[in-house]
Amino acid sequence: MNPKISIIVPCYNQAAYLSETLQSVLDQEYADWECIIVNDGSPDNTEEIAMQWFEKDSRFKYFYKTNSGVSDTRNFGIQQATGEYILPLDSDDKIGPRYINEALDVFDKNANTKLVYSNSLLFGTKNDKIIAHEFDFKRLLFENYIFCSAIFHKADFLKTSGYNSNMKHGLEDWDFWLTFLKKDDVVIKLNDFHFSYRIKDISRSQAIDIEKNESLLLQIFKNHTELYLSYVNPIRNYIEANYYKEQEQVYKRSNEYKIGYIICTPIRIIKKILKRIF
């Protein structure tokens, strides 16, 4: 009999944290799960650690693949999954013991539910609580307030192209939510803190510098150009930000401004050329 939910753990060079992550899976109050660990060609001892957990509990399953990035690795793991629901979990993060129980209760009560997520905790070199925003699709265009370990139906995932492999350097979960979700979908935020995100001295998200971040934002726009232009007028937003000077500095720190700025770059170049000509 297939498990109700499949937890997908892509792992690249995170053997030092993997056991803590898998312990949080084993500690779930809900027992009908499988955990698919996918080693994305790690040079460390990921396989050794993963096999220890496989031997401890047969609900843990282990796969190895050549390195291709987190998007491809998540997609591969989901392809192996036999559960009705999917929970992606990075190999250095954790989930709280009641997370699956409470999330599946939401799905059972409302069959139209598309996604369930919660508030989150930061731990490691920084400790904090993050109160996530309630679902607002337009806000999601400019702010990724849904962490990667939200829970969804595998059947809904299979209707998409999956995580985009062109987001190799980060923000692939945000990009996927923009593919996966629609404005009128039922998306539920649990009020408890069921997800714990590890902060390290050097992490994948921290390593994204300003130039890389702008490049990733531009890639998200390219991946969803029609969607963005159906909701926002980036030229108007850029002009308004410069008109209301008292708000300019705050607005310039937002992703909405950054995406608008990137889109407007060709317009500014053309404007400079025309000034030189005339």
Buried (B, 14 or more C-beta within 10 A) or exposed (E): EEBBBBBBBBBBBBBBBBBBBBEBBBEBEBEBBBBBBBBBBBEBEBBEBBBEBBEEEEBBBBBEBEEBBBBBBBBBBBBEBEBBBBBBBBBBBBBBBBBBBBBBEBBEEEEEBBBBBBBBBBBBEEEEEBEBEEBEBEEBBBBBBBBBBBBBBBEBBEEEEBBBBBBBBBBBBBBBBBBBBEEEBBBBBBEEBBBBBBBBEEBBEEEBEEEEBBBBBBBBBEBBEEBBEEEBEBEEBBEBBEEEEEEEEEBEEBBBBBBBBBBBEEEEEEEEEEEEEE
